């Protein structure tokens, strides 16, 4: 009867261990960078949604987006604190990505102009990306 020797099995396991040890950090970095890019695109999309609701004068009111620790909320009103919660649109957030720089942005009805400028910094512990909204409502990312 023929089979593998203990030495052959040990060498094979050793080779696989080295390959996994080399590729695992690269794969993890790629995954974290993918999450950062996906979260940036998601945020920009949600900002544009709030801006478009204001441009359309939906409900004859301002619309904004609140950036929270575990979710994003598109709201109707002059601020998140004074919003009409009936019209909240809640979207989940990737908690692996750290977001700093602001808690909300509100767009004025009809003109769609933001009430302030904001720069959000997204960080995945490997790199940082920024999303900025200027006084004209231009989104840079």
VEXDREN-2710 file (C-alpha; in Angstrom, 1 decimal):
% VEXDREN-2710
k/r/px/py/pz
1/UNK/0.0/0.0/0.0
2/UNK/1.3/3.4/-1.0
3/UNK/0.7/6.7/0.7
4/UNK/2.2/10.0/1.7
5/UNK/5.0/10.1/4.3
6/UNK/4.9/12.3/7.3
7/UNK/7.7/14.4/5.8
8/UNK/5.8/15.0/2.6
9/UNK/2.7/16.1/4.4
10/UNK/4.7/18.4/6.7
11/UNK/6.5/20.0/3.7
12/UNK/3.1/20.6/1.9
13/UNK/1.5/22.1/5.0
14/UNK/4.6/24.4/5.4
15/UNK/4.4/25.6/1.8
16/UNK/0.7/26.4/2.1
17/UNK/1.4/28.2/5.4
18/UNK/4.0/30.4/3.8
19/UNK/1.7/31.2/0.8
20/UNK/-1.2/32.1/3.2
21/UNK/1.1/34.2/5.4
22/UNK/2.3/36.2/2.4
23/UNK/-1.1/36.7/0.7
24/UNK/-3.4/37.3/3.7
25/UNK/-2.2/40.8/4.5
26/UNK/-2.4/41.9/0.9
27/UNK/-5.9/40.5/0.6
28/UNK/-7.0/42.2/3.8
29/UNK/-5.6/45.6/2.6
30/UNK/-7.4/45.2/-0.7
31/UNK/-10.7/44.4/1.1
32/UNK/-10.3/47.5/3.4
33/UNK/-9.6/49.7/0.3
34/UNK/-12.6/48.3/-1.4
35/UNK/-14.8/49.1/1.6
36/UNK/-13.4/52.7/1.7
37/UNK/-14.2/53.2/-2.0
38/UNK/-17.6/51.7/-1.6
39/UNK/-18.5/53.8/1.4
40/UNK/-17.3/57.0/-0.4
41/UNK/-19.5/56.2/-3.4
42/UNK/-22.4/55.5/-1.0
43/UNK/-22.0/58.8/0.8
44/UNK/-21.8/60.8/-2.4
45/UNK/-24.9/59.1/-3.7
46/UNK/-26.8/59.9/-0.5
47/UNK/-25.6/63.5/-0.5
48/UNK/-26.9/63.9/-4.1
49/UNK/-30.2/62.3/-3.1
50/UNK/-30.7/64.9/-0.3
51/UNK/-29.6/67.7/-2.7
52/UNK/-32.1/66.5/-5.4
53/UNK/-35.0/66.3/-2.9
54/UNK/-34.2/70.0/-2.1
55/UNK/-33.9/70.9/-5.8
56/UNK/-37.3/69.3/-6.4
57/UNK/-38.7/71.3/-3.5
58/UNK/-40.1/68.0/-2.1
59/UNK/-42.5/68.9/0.7
60/UNK/-41.7/72.6/0.2
61/UNK/-38.8/72.1/2.6
62/UNK/-35.0/71.8/3.0
63/UNK/-33.5/68.3/3.0
64/UNK/-30.3/67.1/4.5
65/UNK/-28.2/64.1/5.5
66/UNK/-27.0/63.2/9.0
67/UNK/-23.8/61.2/9.4
68/UNK/-24.1/59.0/12.4
69/UNK/-22.0/56.2/13.9
70/UNK/-24.0/53.3/12.6
71/UNK/-26.2/54.9/9.8
72/UNK/-27.0/57.8/7.5
73/UNK/-30.3/59.6/7.7
74/UNK/-31.7/61.7/4.9
75/UNK/-34.2/64.0/6.6
76/UNK/-36.7/66.8/5.8
77/UNK/-36.2/70.0/7.7
78/UNK/-33.7/72.8/8.5
79/UNK/-31.6/70.5/10.8
80/UNK/-31.6/66.9/12.0
81/UNK/-32.7/68.0/15.5
82/UNK/-35.8/69.9/14.1
83/UNK/-36.6/67.4/11.3
84/UNK/-40.0/65.8/10.6
85/UNK/-39.1/62.1/11.5
86/UNK/-42.0/60.9/9.4
87/UNK/-39.9/61.5/6.2
88/UNK/-36.6/60.0/7.4
89/UNK/-34.8/57.7/5.0
90/UNK/-32.4/55.5/7.0
91/UNK/-29.4/53.8/5.4
92/UNK/-26.9/51.4/7.1
93/UNK/-23.3/52.4/7.4
94/UNK/-20.0/50.4/7.3
95/UNK/-18.7/50.8/10.8
96/UNK/-15.2/49.7/9.8
97/UNK/-14.7/53.1/8.1
98/UNK/-14.1/56.0/10.4
99/UNK/-15.8/59.3/9.4
100/UNK/-14.9/62.7/10.8
101/UNK/-15.4/66.3/9.8
102/UNK/-19.1/66.9/10.2
103/UNK/-22.4/65.6/11.5
104/UNK/-24.9/66.9/8.9
105/UNK/-25.4/69.0/5.8
106/UNK/-28.6/70.6/4.7
107/UNK/-29.6/71.8/1.3
108/UNK/-32.0/74.7/0.7
109/UNK/-35.2/74.2/-1.2
110/UNK/-35.4/75.0/-4.9
111/UNK/-31.8/76.3/-5.1
112/UNK/-30.2/73.1/-3.6
113/UNK/-27.5/75.2/-2.1
114/UNK/-25.9/73.8/1.1
115/UNK/-26.3/75.8/4.3
116/UNK/-22.6/75.4/5.0
117/UNK/-19.4/73.8/3.6
118/UNK/-18.2/70.5/4.9
119/UNK/-15.3/68.2/4.4
120/UNK/-15.7/64.6/5.5
121/UNK/-12.6/62.4/6.1
122/UNK/-13.0/58.7/5.6
123/UNK/-10.3/56.5/7.1
124/UNK/-9.8/52.7/7.0
125/UNK/-6.6/52.7/9.1
126/UNK/-4.6/52.4/5.8
127/UNK/-5.5/55.5/4.0
128/UNK/-7.7/58.6/4.2
129/UNK/-10.0/60.0/1.5
130/UNK/-12.0/63.2/1.6
131/UNK/-15.4/64.3/0.4
132/UNK/-15.9/68.1/0.3
133/UNK/-19.0/70.2/-0.5
134/UNK/-18.3/73.8/-1.2
135/UNK/-20.6/76.8/-0.8
136/UNK/-22.0/76.3/-4.4
137/UNK/-22.9/72.6/-3.6
138/UNK/-20.1/71.1/-5.7
139/UNK/-19.1/67.7/-4.3
140/UNK/-15.4/66.9/-4.7
141/UNK/-14.1/63.4/-3.9
END
